């Protein structure tokens, strides 16, 4: 009877977990559809465009798309400043939330359309908000799937995160500055391996600033760019490398301090 009870309890737990997973999946789909509807609403309520310009109002997937879109938005920015700013804001968050490529072109476009301080604030804020929403979506589904199908690895990662919990902010900043891991992977993986949300948000906001600085600066010469790689130079790469090392200085200082006094 005890064995039957255990089997029944296990079956009930598995059934409950499956229902919870399906609910999480449904929630993710509903959030995506709602966000897509909001994006369509923004585009539908944009000022009337000439027929020749409508084909350029789309998500930029390469530098030519960004250049064409920039020319159209620059024309309408004077009369519809708020609409252009809002459209760029919502589109950037949408791309970040659902890990869709193209945000680098929006960063460059921001530098082309707006003043440098506003563009930098816009990109950092959108990156932090979009990454946080992506984090939440991943936590709804990704963490459950990981612990269901890879429990040993999940527990190992959790122990690693717990071991370095006092330095997570510095690690997030370092990863955002460097190109070792793509931002979409960091957004999706962080809640799965147990990175707390506060250091994730703060680290994202601070960490995306240096590379955004480079992209926004390149946006000021958008029409001269032939590809997104033109935004980077050896000077900018060296500067980013220095910033990345500086983000780890507090971690190294804590370790040496602990070794000296423990």
C-alpha positions, 0 to 999 in steps of 0.5 A: 500500500505504501508503494502504491501511495508513493506511485500515486503521489509521484504521478500526481506531482508529474501531472501537476508539473505538466499542467504548470508547464503548459500554463507557462507556455500558454502565458509566453504565447499570450505575452508574445501575441499581446506584444505583437499587437502593441507593436502593430498598433504603433505602426498602424498609428504612425503618421501617413507615409508616402507610398515610396516610404512605406516599404522602408518601415520595417525591422532593420535586419542589415545596415541598408534597412537601417539607413532607409528607415533612418531617412524616413524617420528623420523626415518625420521626426520634426513634426512627430518627435514623440511618435518616432521616439515611442515607436523606436522605444517599443520596437527595441523592447520587443526585439530584446524581449523575444531575443529577435536580432536587429537591436544593434541597428536600432542602437545605431539608428538612435545615434542618427536620430537623437542627441547622444545623451538621449540616445544612450539613455534610450538604448540602456533603458530599452536594453534593461527593460527588454532583457528583464522581460526576456528574463521573466519569460525564460523563468516561466518556462526555461527553469522548469524545463531545465530542472525537469529534464536536467536536474543534476546539471541544474543543481550544479549550476545553482550551487555555482551561482550561490558560490559567486552570488556576491559578485554576480553584478560584476560578472553580468557587467563583464558579459554585457561589455564583452562579445563572449556570449550574445545578449539574447543567450545571457537573457535566456540563461540567467534565470535558468541558472539562478541569477537574481533579477536585481543584479541582472537588471542593474548589470545590464543597464551598466554593462550595455553602456560601453558597446552602446556608446560605440554603436550610437557614435557610429550612428552619427555617420549612418549614411556612410556605413556599409555594414554594422562592423564599420561601427567598430575599430581597434580603438573602440575594441581596446576601450571595451576591453579595458572597461571589461577588465575594470568591471572585474577589479572589485571581484579580484580585490575581494578575493585578495582581501579575503585570502589575506585576512581569512 
